[in-house]
Amino acid sequence: MKKSYKIDVDCANCAAKMEEAAKKTAGVKDAVVNFMTLKMNVEFEDGADPKAVMQDVLCGCKKVEEDCEIYL
Ligand SMILES: [Zn+2]
């Protein structure tokens, strides 16, 4: 399952950090952050609950970049 989320982040460097954090989150198969469009595309593992996984993704992203936001 794939879902797209709107994000807010100040620069491409931080966007890359968010992408790395999202990829490391349990339940995430793959994640791509596009700084130009401020979108995060997430592919979830089979059976993963996107809502629960995205809470962990947001938490992980906040750790690497305090000022980022993901609109869930
Ligand atoms: Zn930045």
N, CA, C, O and the ligand as a Tripos MOL2 file, in Angstrom:
@<TRIPOS>MOLECULE
protein
  289   287    73     0     0
PROTEIN
NO_CHARGES

@<TRIPOS>ATOM
      1 N           0.8350   -1.1950    0.0000 N.3       1 MET1
      2 CA          0.0000    0.0000    0.0000 C.3       1 MET1
      3 C           0.8750    1.2520    0.0000 C.2       1 MET1
      4 O           1.8740    1.3370    0.7150 O.2       1 MET1
      5 N           0.4750    2.2070   -0.8120 N.am      2 LYS2
      6 CA          1.2210    3.4620   -0.8940 C.3       2 LYS2
      7 C           0.3200    4.6220   -0.5170 C.2       2 LYS2
      8 O          -0.8600    4.6570   -0.8640 O.2       2 LYS2
      9 N           0.9060    5.5750    0.2050 N.am      3 LYS3
     10 CA          0.1470    6.7740    0.5400 C.3       3 LYS3
     11 C           1.0550    7.9910    0.4000 C.2       3 LYS3
     12 O           2.2770    7.9000    0.5210 O.2       3 LYS3
     13 N           0.4230    9.1240    0.1410 N.am      4 SER4
     14 CA          1.1450   10.3710   -0.0310 C.3       4 SER4
     15 C           0.7420   11.3520    1.0680 C.2       4 SER4
     16 O          -0.4400   11.4950    1.3780 O.2       4 SER4
     17 N           1.7210   12.0200    1.6460 N.am      5 TYR5
     18 CA          1.4490   12.9690    2.7240 C.3       5 TYR5
     19 C           2.0750   14.3070    2.4100 C.2       5 TYR5
     20 O           3.1540   14.3810    1.8210 O.2       5 TYR5
     21 N           1.3890   15.3670    2.8100 N.am      6 LYS6
     22 CA          1.9520   16.6970    2.6760 C.3       6 LYS6
     23 C           2.8890   16.9360    3.8640 C.2       6 LYS6
     24 O           2.5740   16.5780    4.9990 O.2       6 LYS6
     25 N           4.0240   17.5350    3.5890 N.am      7 ILE7
     26 CA          4.9960   17.7970    4.6480 C.3       7 ILE7
     27 C           5.3870   19.2720    4.6450 C.2       7 ILE7
     28 O           5.0850   20.0210    3.7160 O.2       7 ILE7
     29 N           6.0650   19.6560    5.7120 N.am      8 ASP8
     30 CA          6.6490   20.9920    5.7710 C.3       8 ASP8
     31 C           8.0520   20.8580    6.3300 C.2       8 ASP8
     32 O           8.2560   20.2760    7.3950 O.2       8 ASP8
     33 N           9.0110   21.3970    5.6080 N.am      9 VAL9
     34 CA         10.4130   21.3130    6.0200 C.3       9 VAL9
     35 C          11.1660   22.4530    5.3400 C.2       9 VAL9
     36 O          10.7770   22.8960    4.2590 O.2       9 VAL9
     37 N          12.2490   22.9300    5.9710 N.am     10 ASP10
     38 CA         12.8450   24.1930    5.5160 C.3      10 ASP10
     39 C          13.8290   24.0690    4.3510 C.2      10 ASP10
     40 O          14.0300   25.0440    3.6270 O.2      10 ASP10
     41 N          14.4380   22.9230    4.1510 N.am     11 CYS11
     42 CA         15.4080   22.8100    3.0580 C.3      11 CYS11
     43 C          15.5600   21.3710    2.5810 C.2      11 CYS11
     44 O          15.1030   20.4370    3.2400 O.2      11 CYS11
     45 N          16.1970   21.2060    1.4450 N.am     12 ALA12
     46 CA         16.3600   19.8860    0.8220 C.3      12 ALA12
     47 C          17.1790   18.9480    1.7040 C.2      12 ALA12
     48 O          16.9490   17.7390    1.7200 O.2      12 ALA12
     49 N          18.1330   19.5150    2.4340 N.am     13 ASN13
     50 CA         18.9640   18.7180    3.3220 C.3      13 ASN13
     51 C          18.1340   18.0630    4.4230 C.2      13 ASN13
     52 O          18.2970   16.8770    4.7100 O.2      13 ASN13
     53 N          17.2520   18.8360    5.0310 N.am     14 CYS14
     54 CA         16.3810   18.3030    6.0780 C.3      14 CYS14
     55 C          15.3690   17.3260    5.4880 C.2      14 CYS14
     56 O          14.9990   16.3450    6.1330 O.2      14 CYS14
     57 N          14.9260   17.5920    4.2740 N.am     15 ALA15
     58 CA         14.0030   16.6830    3.6000 C.3      15 ALA15
     59 C          14.6600   15.3130    3.4230 C.2      15 ALA15
     60 O          14.0090   14.2790    3.5790 O.2      15 ALA15
     61 N          15.9510   15.3150    3.0970 N.am     16 ALA16
     62 CA         16.6940   14.0630    2.9350 C.3      16 ALA16
     63 C          16.8020   13.3320    4.2690 C.2      16 ALA16
     64 O          16.7280   12.1040    4.3210 O.2      16 ALA16
     65 N          16.9780   14.1030    5.3570 N.am     17 LYS17
     66 CA         17.0480   13.4950    6.6930 C.3      17 LYS17
     67 C          15.7160   12.8550    7.0550 C.2      17 LYS17
     68 O          15.6780   11.7800    7.6520 O.2      17 LYS17
     69 N          14.6340   13.5160    6.6950 N.am     18 MET18
     70 CA         13.3040   12.9620    6.9510 C.3      18 MET18
     71 C          13.1130   11.6520    6.1930 C.2      18 MET18
     72 O          12.5660   10.6810    6.7160 O.2      18 MET18
     73 N          13.5780   11.6540    4.9550 N.am     19 GLU19
     74 CA         13.4490   10.4520    4.1370 C.3      19 GLU19
     75 C          14.1870    9.2770    4.7720 C.2      19 GLU19
     76 O          13.6670    8.1630    4.8370 O.2      19 GLU19
     77 N          15.4020    9.5410    5.2360 N.am     20 GLU20
     78 CA         16.1950    8.4900    5.8890 C.3      20 GLU20
     79 C          15.4840    7.9650    7.1240 C.2      20 GLU20
     80 O          15.4130    6.7550    7.3370 O.2      20 GLU20
     81 N          14.9510    8.8850    7.9510 N.am     21 ALA21
     82 CA         14.2560    8.5030    9.1830 C.3      21 ALA21
     83 C          13.0160    7.6790    8.8630 C.2      21 ALA21
     84 O          12.7230    6.6980    9.5460 O.2      21 ALA21
     85 N          12.2920    8.0760    7.8270 N.am     22 ALA22
     86 CA         11.0750    7.3550    7.4440 C.3      22 ALA22
     87 C          11.4070    5.9390    6.9820 C.2      22 ALA22
     88 O          10.7200    4.9760    7.3230 O.2      22 ALA22
     89 N          12.4810    5.8380    6.1970 N.am     23 LYS23
     90 CA         12.8870    4.5180    5.6740 C.3      23 LYS23
     91 C          13.2570    3.5510    6.7900 C.2      23 LYS23
     92 O          13.0710    2.3420    6.6530 O.2      23 LYS23
     93 N          13.7790    4.0770    7.8920 N.am     24 LYS24
     94 CA         14.2290    3.2330    9.0120 C.3      24 LYS24
     95 C          13.0820    2.8080    9.9110 C.2      24 LYS24
     96 O          13.2620    1.9560   10.7810 O.2      24 LYS24
     97 N          11.9020    3.3890    9.7140 N.am     25 THR25
     98 CA         10.7740    3.1040   10.5920 C.3      25 THR25
     99 C          10.1750    1.7370   10.2770 C.2      25 THR25
    100 O           9.9960    1.3720    9.1140 O.2      25 THR25
    101 N           9.8660    0.9820   11.3460 N.am     26 ALA26
    102 CA          9.2520   -0.3340   11.1810 C.3      26 ALA26
    103 C           7.9050   -0.1910   10.4860 C.2      26 ALA26
    104 O           7.1160    0.6850   10.8390 O.2      26 ALA26
    105 N           7.6360   -1.0470    9.5000 N.am     27 GLY27
    106 CA          6.3730   -0.9990    8.7690 C.3      27 GLY27
    107 C           6.4760   -0.2380    7.4600 C.2      27 GLY27
    108 O           5.5800   -0.3040    6.6180 O.2      27 GLY27
    109 N           7.5860    0.4910    7.2960 N.am     28 VAL28
    110 CA          7.7970    1.2480    6.0550 C.3      28 VAL28
    111 C           8.6910    0.4340    5.1150 C.2      28 VAL28
    112 O           9.8140    0.0660    5.4580 O.2      28 VAL28
    113 N           8.1650    0.1690    3.9400 N.am     29 LYS29
    114 CA          8.9420   -0.5650    2.9410 C.3      29 LYS29
    115 C           9.8620    0.4070    2.2080 C.2      29 LYS29
    116 O          11.0410    0.1280    1.9890 O.2      29 LYS29
    117 N           9.2970    1.5500    1.8360 N.am     30 ASP30
    118 CA         10.1000    2.5680    1.1570 C.3      30 ASP30
    119 C           9.4520    3.9370    1.3660 C.2      30 ASP30
    120 O           8.2390    4.0620    1.5330 O.2      30 ASP30
    121 N          10.3040    4.9500    1.3500 N.am     31 ALA31
    122 CA          9.7960    6.3110    1.5050 C.3      31 ALA31
    123 C          10.5870    7.2430    0.6050 C.2      31 ALA31
    124 O          11.8080    7.1350    0.4970 O.2      31 ALA31
    125 N           9.8800    8.1530   -0.0340 N.am     32 VAL32
    126 CA         10.5160    9.1470   -0.8970 C.3      32 VAL32
    127 C           9.9730   10.5280   -0.5290 C.2      32 VAL32
    128 O           8.7640   10.7580   -0.5200 O.2      32 VAL32
    129 N          10.9000   11.4420   -0.2270 N.am     33 VAL33
    130 CA         10.4930   12.8110    0.0730 C.3      33 VAL33
    131 C          10.8660   13.7010   -1.1100 C.2      33 VAL33
    132 O          11.9970   13.6810   -1.5960 O.2      33 VAL33
    133 N           9.8820   14.4810   -1.5580 N.am     34 ASN34
    134 CA         10.1280   15.4270   -2.6370 C.3      34 ASN34
    135 C          10.0520   16.8390   -2.0610 C.2      34 ASN34
    136 O           8.9770   17.3210   -1.7030 O.2      34 ASN34
    137 N          11.2040   17.4900   -1.9780 N.am     35 PHE35
    138 CA         11.2570   18.8250   -1.3710 C.3      35 PHE35
    139 C          10.5630   19.8560   -2.2480 C.2      35 PHE35
    140 O           9.9620   20.7980   -1.7290 O.2      35 PHE35
    141 N          10.6320   19.6980   -3.5600 N.am     36 MET36
    142 CA         10.0190   20.6620   -4.4770 C.3      36 MET36
    143 C           8.4980   20.7360   -4.3010 C.2      36 MET36
    144 O           7.9040   21.8130   -4.3460 O.2      36 MET36
    145 N           7.8900   19.5760   -4.1020 N.am     37 THR37
    146 CA          6.4290   19.5450   -3.9710 C.3      37 THR37
    147 C           5.9860   19.4260   -2.5150 C.2      37 THR37
    148 O           4.7910   19.4530   -2.2210 O.2      37 THR37
    149 N           6.9700   19.2930   -1.5900 N.am     38 LEU38
    150 CA          6.6830   19.0800   -0.1680 C.3      38 LEU38
    151 C           5.7110   17.9180    0.0370 C.2      38 LEU38
    152 O           4.6680   18.0460    0.6790 O.2      38 LEU38
    153 N           6.0970   16.7960   -0.5320 N.am     39 LYS39
    154 CA          5.3040   15.5820   -0.3990 C.3      39 LYS39
    155 C           6.1920   14.4370    0.0680 C.2      39 LYS39
    156 O           7.3630   14.3520   -0.3000 O.2      39 LYS39
    157 N           5.6210   13.5630    0.8800 N.am     40 MET40
    158 CA          6.2990   12.3300    1.2440 C.3      40 MET40
    159 C           5.4460   11.1770    0.7590 C.2      40 MET40
    160 O           4.2820   11.0530    1.1380 O.2      40 MET40
    161 N           6.0270   10.3300   -0.0840 N.am     41 ASN41
    162 CA          5.3350    9.1370   -0.5440 C.3      41 ASN41
    163 C           5.8640    7.9480    0.2430 C.2      41 ASN41
    164 O           7.0670    7.6890    0.2690 O.2      41 ASN41
    165 N           4.9560    7.2360    0.8790 N.am     42 VAL42
    166 CA          5.3560    6.1180    1.7230 C.3      42 VAL42
    167 C           4.7300    4.8340    1.2050 C.2      42 VAL42
    168 O           3.5320    4.7710    0.9290 O.2      42 VAL42
    169 N           5.5690    3.8080    1.0810 N.am     43 GLU43
    170 CA          5.0680    2.4760    0.7470 C.3      43 GLU43
    171 C           5.1470    1.6360    2.0190 C.2      43 GLU43
    172 O           6.2160    1.5050    2.6150 O.2      43 GLU43
    173 N           4.0230    1.0730    2.4310 N.am     44 PHE44
    174 CA          3.9670    0.3290    3.6780 C.3      44 PHE44
    175 C           4.1730   -1.1670    3.4450 C.2      44 PHE44
    176 O           3.8480   -1.7100    2.3890 O.2      44 PHE44
    177 N           4.7350   -1.8200    4.4900 N.am     45 GLU45
    178 CA          4.8570   -3.2710    4.4580 C.3      45 GLU45
    179 C           3.4510   -3.8760    4.4720 C.2      45 GLU45
    180 O           2.5040   -3.2520    4.9510 O.2      45 GLU45
    181 N           3.3270   -5.0960    3.9410 N.am     46 ASP46
    182 CA          2.0330   -5.7840    3.9570 C.3      46 ASP46
    183 C           1.5760   -5.9560    5.4050 C.2      46 ASP46
    184 O           2.3470   -6.4000    6.2570 O.2      46 ASP46
    185 N           0.3350   -5.6060    5.6770 N.am     47 GLY47
    186 CA         -0.2230   -5.7930    7.0110 C.3      47 GLY47
    187 C           0.0620   -4.6530    7.9700 C.2      47 GLY47
    188 O          -0.4560   -4.6460    9.0870 O.2      47 GLY47
    189 N           0.8690   -3.6940    7.5630 N.am     48 ALA48
    190 CA          1.1720   -2.5630    8.4330 C.3      48 ALA48
    191 C          -0.0280   -1.6180    8.4960 C.2      48 ALA48
    192 O          -0.7610   -1.4570    7.5210 O.2      48 ALA48
    193 N          -0.2110   -1.0040    9.6540 N.am     49 ASP49
    194 CA         -1.2870   -0.0260    9.8250 C.3      49 ASP49
    195 C          -0.7180    1.3650    9.5460 C.2      49 ASP49
    196 O           0.0470    1.8980   10.3490 O.2      49 ASP49
    197 N          -1.0930    1.9500    8.4080 N.am     50 PRO50
    198 CA         -0.5040    3.2430    8.0110 C.3      50 PRO50
    199 C          -0.6020    4.3120    9.0950 C.2      50 PRO50
    200 O           0.3330    5.0900    9.2850 O.2      50 PRO50
    201 N          -1.7320    4.3560    9.8100 N.am     51 LYS51
    202 CA         -1.9200    5.3820   10.8410 C.3      51 LYS51
    203 C          -0.8950    5.2330   11.9480 C.2      51 LYS51
    204 O          -0.2840    6.2120   12.3760 O.2      51 LYS51
    205 N          -0.7080    3.9980   12.4130 N.am     52 ALA52
    206 CA          0.2400    3.7450   13.5030 C.3      52 ALA52
    207 C           1.6710    3.9680   13.0240 C.2      52 ALA52
    208 O           2.4880    4.5750   13.7170 O.2      52 ALA52
    209 N           1.9550    3.4650   11.8290 N.am     53 VAL53
    210 CA          3.3120    3.5970   11.2820 C.3      53 VAL53
    211 C           3.6690    5.0730   11.1020 C.2      53 VAL53
    212 O           4.7910    5.4830   11.3970 O.2      53 VAL53
    213 N           2.7160    5.8650   10.6190 N.am     54 MET54
    214 CA          3.0150    7.2810   10.3670 C.3      54 MET54
    215 C           3.2600    8.0710   11.6520 C.2      54 MET54
    216 O           3.9780    9.0700   11.6380 O.2      54 MET54
    217 N           2.6650    7.6270   12.7630 N.am     55 GLN55
    218 CA          2.9800    8.2690   14.0470 C.3      55 GLN55
    219 C           4.4580    8.0560   14.3710 C.2      55 GLN55
    220 O           5.1370    8.9670   14.8440 O.2      55 GLN55
    221 N           4.9470    6.8390   14.1100 N.am     56 ASP56
    222 CA          6.3590    6.5310   14.3520 C.3      56 ASP56
    223 C           7.2580    7.2820   13.3710 C.2      56 ASP56
    224 O           8.3380    7.7440   13.7390 O.2      56 ASP56
    225 N           6.8040    7.4000   12.1160 N.am     57 VAL57
    226 CA          7.5730    8.1460   11.1150 C.3      57 VAL57
    227 C           7.7160    9.6050   11.5480 C.2      57 VAL57
    228 O           8.8020   10.1810   11.4800 O.2      57 VAL57
    229 N           6.6090   10.1900   11.9920 N.am     58 LEU58
    230 CA          6.6330   11.5870   12.4310 C.3      58 LEU58
    231 C           7.5790   11.7570   13.6150 C.2      58 LEU58
    232 O           8.3690   12.6990   13.6680 O.2      58 LEU58
    233 N           7.4820   10.8280   14.5610 N.am     59 CYS59
    234 CA          8.3430   10.8680   15.7470 C.3      59 CYS59
    235 C           9.8190   10.7710   15.3350 C.2      59 CYS59
    236 O          10.6630   11.5130   15.8350 O.2      59 CYS59
    237 N          10.1120    9.8470   14.4190 N.am     60 GLY60
    238 CA         11.4910    9.6790   13.9490 C.3      60 GLY60
    239 C          11.9980   10.9160   13.2140 C.2      60 GLY60
    240 O          13.1540   11.3120   13.3640 O.2      60 GLY60
    241 N          11.1310   11.5100   12.4290 N.am     61 CYS61
    242 CA         11.5120   12.7100   11.6690 C.3      61 CYS61
    243 C          11.7500   13.8900   12.6050 C.2      61 CYS61
    244 O          12.6660   14.6830   12.3860 O.2      61 CYS61
    245 N          10.9350   14.0090   13.6380 N.am     62 LYS62
    246 CA         11.0950   15.1070   14.6050 C.3      62 LYS62
    247 C          12.4350   14.9990   15.3230 C.2      62 LYS62
    248 O          13.0230   16.0090   15.7080 O.2      62 LYS62
    249 N          12.9150   13.7660   15.4990 N.am     63 LYS63
    250 CA         14.2030   13.5580   16.1760 C.3      63 LYS63
    251 C          15.3600   14.0890   15.3420 C.2      63 LYS63
    252 O          16.3070   14.6590   15.8830 O.2      63 LYS63
    253 N          15.2870   13.9030   14.0290 N.am     64 VAL64
    254 CA         16.3830   14.3600   13.1670 C.3      64 VAL64
    255 C          16.1970   15.8070   12.7260 C.2      64 VAL64
    256 O          17.1700   16.4970   12.4200 O.2      64 VAL64
    257 N          14.9470   16.2640   12.6920 N.am     65 GLU65
    258 CA         14.6720   17.6300   12.2540 C.3      65 GLU65
    259 C          13.4610   18.1550   13.0190 C.2      65 GLU65
    260 O          12.3150   17.8900   12.6580 O.2      65 GLU65
    261 N          13.7450   18.9160   14.1010 N.am     66 GLU66
    262 CA         12.7210   19.3860   15.0220 C.3      66 GLU66
    263 C          11.6020   20.1720   14.3410 C.2      66 GLU66
    264 O          10.4360   20.0620   14.7200 O.2      66 GLU66
    265 N          11.9660   20.9620   13.3360 N.am     67 ASP67
    266 CA         11.0190   21.8870   12.7270 C.3      67 ASP67
    267 C          10.1850   21.2920   11.5960 C.2      67 ASP67
    268 O           9.3870   21.9950   10.9760 O.2      67 ASP67
    269 N          10.3660   20.0180   11.3280 N.am     68 CYS68
    270 CA          9.6170   19.4420   10.2170 C.3      68 CYS68
    271 C           8.1890   19.0970   10.6540 C.2      68 CYS68
    272 O           7.8980   18.9890   11.8450 O.2      68 CYS68
    273 N           7.3320   18.9310    9.6890 N.am     69 GLU69
    274 CA          5.9520   18.5400    9.9680 C.3      69 GLU69
    275 C           5.4750   17.5820    8.8860 C.2      69 GLU69
    276 O           5.8290   17.7140    7.7150 O.2      69 GLU69
    277 N           4.6680   16.6220    9.2990 N.am     70 ILE70
    278 CA          3.9860   15.7640    8.3300 C.3      70 ILE70
    279 C           2.5030   15.8960    8.6470 C.2      70 ILE70
    280 O           2.0840   15.6560    9.7790 O.2      70 ILE70
    281 N           1.7160   16.2730    7.6600 N.am     71 TYR71
    282 CA          0.2840   16.4710    7.8730 C.3      71 TYR71
    283 C          -0.4310   15.1330    7.7090 C.2      71 TYR71
    284 O          -0.6900   14.6730    6.5970 O.2      71 TYR71
    285 N          -0.7400   14.5270    8.8530 N.am     72 LEU72
    286 CA         -1.3470   13.1900    8.8560 C.3      72 LEU72
    287 C          -2.8750   13.2840    8.8740 C.2      72 LEU72
    288 O          -3.5570   12.2580    8.8790 O.2      72 LEU72
    289 ZN         17.0650   22.4620    6.8580 Zn       73 ZN73
@<TRIPOS>BOND
     1     1     2 1
     2     2     3 1
     3     3     4 2
     4     3     5 am
     5     5     6 1
     6     6     7 1
     7     7     8 2
     8     7     9 am
     9     9    10 1
    10    10    11 1
    11    11    12 2
    12    11    13 am
    13    13    14 1
    14    14    15 1
    15    15    16 2
    16    15    17 am
    17    17    18 1
    18    18    19 1
    19    19    20 2
    20    19    21 am
    21    21    22 1
    22    22    23 1
    23    23    24 2
    24    23    25 am
    25    25    26 1
    26    26    27 1
    27    27    28 2
    28    27    29 am
    29    29    30 1
    30    30    31 1
    31    31    32 2
    32    31    33 am
    33    33    34 1
    34    34    35 1
    35    35    36 2
    36    35    37 am
    37    37    38 1
    38    38    39 1
    39    39    40 2
    40    39    41 am
    41    41    42 1
    42    42    43 1
    43    43    44 2
    44    43    45 am
    45    45    46 1
    46    46    47 1
    47    47    48 2
    48    47    49 am
    49    49    50 1
    50    50    51 1
    51    51    52 2
    52    51    53 am
    53    53    54 1
    54    54    55 1
    55    55    56 2
    56    55    57 am
    57    57    58 1
    58    58    59 1
    59    59    60 2
    60    59    61 am
    61    61    62 1
    62    62    63 1
    63    63    64 2
    64    63    65 am
    65    65    66 1
    66    66    67 1
    67    67    68 2
    68    67    69 am
    69    69    70 1
    70    70    71 1
    71    71    72 2
    72    71    73 am
    73    73    74 1
    74    74    75 1
    75    75    76 2
    76    75    77 am
    77    77    78 1
    78    78    79 1
    79    79    80 2
    80    79    81 am
    81    81    82 1
    82    82    83 1
    83    83    84 2
    84    83    85 am
    85    85    86 1
    86    86    87 1
    87    87    88 2
    88    87    89 am
    89    89    90 1
    90    90    91 1
    91    91    92 2
    92    91    93 am
    93    93    94 1
    94    94    95 1
    95    95    96 2
    96    95    97 am
    97    97    98 1
    98    98    99 1
    99    99   100 2
   100    99   101 am
   101   101   102 1
   102   102   103 1
   103   103   104 2
   104   103   105 am
   105   105   106 1
   106   106   107 1
   107   107   108 2
   108   107   109 am
   109   109   110 1
   110   110   111 1
   111   111   112 2
   112   111   113 am
   113   113   114 1
   114   114   115 1
   115   115   116 2
   116   115   117 am
   117   117   118 1
   118   118   119 1
   119   119   120 2
   120   119   121 am
   121   121   122 1
   122   122   123 1
   123   123   124 2
   124   123   125 am
   125   125   126 1
   126   126   127 1
   127   127   128 2
   128   127   129 am
   129   129   130 1
   130   130   131 1
   131   131   132 2
   132   131   133 am
   133   133   134 1
   134   134   135 1
   135   135   136 2
   136   135   137 am
   137   137   138 1
   138   138   139 1
   139   139   140 2
   140   139   141 am
   141   141   142 1
   142   142   143 1
   143   143   144 2
   144   143   145 am
   145   145   146 1
   146   146   147 1
   147   147   148 2
   148   147   149 am
   149   149   150 1
   150   150   151 1
   151   151   152 2
   152   151   153 am
   153   153   154 1
   154   154   155 1
   155   155   156 2
   156   155   157 am
   157   157   158 1
   158   158   159 1
   159   159   160 2
   160   159   161 am
   161   161   162 1
   162   162   163 1
   163   163   164 2
   164   163   165 am
   165   165   166 1
   166   166   167 1
   167   167   168 2
   168   167   169 am
   169   169   170 1
   170   170   171 1
   171   171   172 2
   172   171   173 am
   173   173   174 1
   174   174   175 1
   175   175   176 2
   176   175   177 am
   177   177   178 1
   178   178   179 1
   179   179   180 2
   180   179   181 am
   181   181   182 1
   182   182   183 1
   183   183   184 2
   184   183   185 am
   185   185   186 1
   186   186   187 1
   187   187   188 2
   188   187   189 am
   189   189   190 1
   190   190   191 1
   191   191   192 2
   192   191   193 am
   193   193   194 1
   194   194   195 1
   195   195   196 2
   196   195   197 am
   197   197   198 1
   198   198   199 1
   199   199   200 2
   200   199   201 am
   201   201   202 1
   202   202   203 1
   203   203   204 2
   204   203   205 am
   205   205   206 1
   206   206   207 1
   207   207   208 2
   208   207   209 am
   209   209   210 1
   210   210   211 1
   211   211   212 2
   212   211   213 am
   213   213   214 1
   214   214   215 1
   215   215   216 2
   216   215   217 am
   217   217   218 1
   218   218   219 1
   219   219   220 2
   220   219   221 am
   221   221   222 1
   222   222   223 1
   223   223   224 2
   224   223   225 am
   225   225   226 1
   226   226   227 1
   227   227   228 2
   228   227   229 am
   229   229   230 1
   230   230   231 1
   231   231   232 2
   232   231   233 am
   233   233   234 1
   234   234   235 1
   235   235   236 2
   236   235   237 am
   237   237   238 1
   238   238   239 1
   239   239   240 2
   240   239   241 am
   241   241   242 1
   242   242   243 1
   243   243   244 2
   244   243   245 am
   245   245   246 1
   246   246   247 1
   247   247   248 2
   248   247   249 am
   249   249   250 1
   250   250   251 1
   251   251   252 2
   252   251   253 am
   253   253   254 1
   254   254   255 1
   255   255   256 2
   256   255   257 am
   257   257   258 1
   258   258   259 1
   259   259   260 2
   260   259   261 am
   261   261   262 1
   262   262   263 1
   263   263   264 2
   264   263   265 am
   265   265   266 1
   266   266   267 1
   267   267   268 2
   268   267   269 am
   269   269   270 1
   270   270   271 1
   271   271   272 2
   272   271   273 am
   273   273   274 1
   274   274   275 1
   275   275   276 2
   276   275   277 am
   277   277   278 1
   278   278   279 1
   279   279   280 2
   280   279   281 am
   281   281   282 1
   282   282   283 1
   283   283   284 2
   284   283   285 am
   285   285   286 1
   286   286   287 1
   287   287   288 2
@<TRIPOS>SUBSTRUCTURE
     1 MET1         2 RESIDUE 1 A MET
     2 LYS2         6 RESIDUE 1 A LYS
     3 LYS3        10 RESIDUE 1 A LYS
     4 SER4        14 RESIDUE 1 A SER
     5 TYR5        18 RESIDUE 1 A TYR
     6 LYS6        22 RESIDUE 1 A LYS
     7 ILE7        26 RESIDUE 1 A ILE
     8 ASP8        30 RESIDUE 1 A ASP
     9 VAL9        34 RESIDUE 1 A VAL
    10 ASP10       38 RESIDUE 1 A ASP
    11 CYS11       42 RESIDUE 1 A CYS
    12 ALA12       46 RESIDUE 1 A ALA
    13 ASN13       50 RESIDUE 1 A ASN
    14 CYS14       54 RESIDUE 1 A CYS
    15 ALA15       58 RESIDUE 1 A ALA
    16 ALA16       62 RESIDUE 1 A ALA
    17 LYS17       66 RESIDUE 1 A LYS
    18 MET18       70 RESIDUE 1 A MET
    19 GLU19       74 RESIDUE 1 A GLU
    20 GLU20       78 RESIDUE 1 A GLU
    21 ALA21       82 RESIDUE 1 A ALA
    22 ALA22       86 RESIDUE 1 A ALA
    23 LYS23       90 RESIDUE 1 A LYS
    24 LYS24       94 RESIDUE 1 A LYS
    25 THR25       98 RESIDUE 1 A THR
    26 ALA26      102 RESIDUE 1 A ALA
    27 GLY27      106 RESIDUE 1 A GLY
    28 VAL28      110 RESIDUE 1 A VAL
    29 LYS29      114 RESIDUE 1 A LYS
    30 ASP30      118 RESIDUE 1 A ASP
    31 ALA31      122 RESIDUE 1 A ALA
    32 VAL32      126 RESIDUE 1 A VAL
    33 VAL33      130 RESIDUE 1 A VAL
    34 ASN34      134 RESIDUE 1 A ASN
    35 PHE35      138 RESIDUE 1 A PHE
    36 MET36      142 RESIDUE 1 A MET
    37 THR37      146 RESIDUE 1 A THR
    38 LEU38      150 RESIDUE 1 A LEU
    39 LYS39      154 RESIDUE 1 A LYS
    40 MET40      158 RESIDUE 1 A MET
    41 ASN41      162 RESIDUE 1 A ASN
    42 VAL42      166 RESIDUE 1 A VAL
    43 GLU43      170 RESIDUE 1 A GLU
    44 PHE44      174 RESIDUE 1 A PHE
    45 GLU45      178 RESIDUE 1 A GLU
    46 ASP46      182 RESIDUE 1 A ASP
    47 GLY47      186 RESIDUE 1 A GLY
    48 ALA48      190 RESIDUE 1 A ALA
    49 ASP49      194 RESIDUE 1 A ASP
    50 PRO50      198 RESIDUE 1 A PRO
    51 LYS51      202 RESIDUE 1 A LYS
    52 ALA52      206 RESIDUE 1 A ALA
    53 VAL53      210 RESIDUE 1 A VAL
    54 MET54      214 RESIDUE 1 A MET
    55 GLN55      218 RESIDUE 1 A GLN
    56 ASP56      222 RESIDUE 1 A ASP
    57 VAL57      226 RESIDUE 1 A VAL
    58 LEU58      230 RESIDUE 1 A LEU
    59 CYS59      234 RESIDUE 1 A CYS
    60 GLY60      238 RESIDUE 1 A GLY
    61 CYS61      242 RESIDUE 1 A CYS
    62 LYS62      246 RESIDUE 1 A LYS
    63 LYS63      250 RESIDUE 1 A LYS
    64 VAL64      254 RESIDUE 1 A VAL
    65 GLU65      258 RESIDUE 1 A GLU
    66 GLU66      262 RESIDUE 1 A GLU
    67 ASP67      266 RESIDUE 1 A ASP
    68 CYS68      270 RESIDUE 1 A CYS
    69 GLU69      274 RESIDUE 1 A GLU
    70 ILE70      278 RESIDUE 1 A ILE
    71 TYR71      282 RESIDUE 1 A TYR
    72 LEU72      286 RESIDUE 1 A LEU
    73 ZN73       289 GROUP 0 **** ****
